[in-house]
């Protein structure tokens, strides 16, 4: 599972992955204080996208993408059969 080198590529790929099948996608944020690394992972069990950073300015970008994905997840309007 390689990490994306640029934020823009990762953000586009993560949003595209979510929009293809919203019911299967998971988002995980992990912060390691000892290393000062923040990692975001977006997966649907078939595709795994990862981005890692130790830069403070990237935290806002990750927070913005995470909020966007959460808003998409909350506003999902599928059929009742999609929830089973």
N, C-alpha and C positions, 0 to 999 in steps of 0.2 A: 504494500500500500504506500506508494510514493506520495510525498507532500507536494502541493502546488507551490511554485516559486513566486508567482505574482498573485496579488489579492484580486485583481480584476478577473482573471481567468477562473479562480476559485469561486468567486461570487456568482458569476454567470453560470458556471457548471452546477453549483448547488441549487440555484433557483430553477434551472431547467430540470434537474433531477426531481425536485419536489413537485413541479407542475406536471410531470409525466405520470406519477402515481402517488397522490397525496396520502393515501392510507398506509403506505409501506415505509415512508421515509421517517428516519429518526435523526435528531440533531443532538450532539453531545459537545459540551464545553468542558475543558479540563485545564486547570491552572496548577502549575507546580511552583510553589513559592521558592523552594531551594534552588531551582534553575532559573526562575523568573520567566518561564515559558507559558504561553497561553495557546492551547490547541483547540481547534474546532473540527469536528468530524460530522459529515452528513452521509448517511448510508441508507440503502434500501435492501440490504443483504446480498445484492448482486453487484452493486457498484459502491465503492467507498471513496469519498473525497475527503482529503485532509489538508489543513493549513496550520502551520505553526509559526509563532512569532515571539520575539522578546522585545519588540519595540512598543513604546507607550502609545504612539499615534495610531497604531493598528488596532488597539483596543476599541476605539470609537467606531472604526469600520466594522469590526466583528459584532459589536453591540448593535449597530444599525441593521446589519444583515440578519442577525438573530431576531430582532424585533420585527423585521419584515416577514420572516418565515413564520413567526408566532402569530402575527396578524392574519396571514394566509391560512394557517391551521385553524384558527378560531372561526374564521368566516367561511369555512368549507360548507357547501350546501349540496350534499350528496343525497342519494336515496337512503331509506332506512336499511336496506340490504347491505349498503356499504359499511355500516357500523358493526356488522357481525363478523 
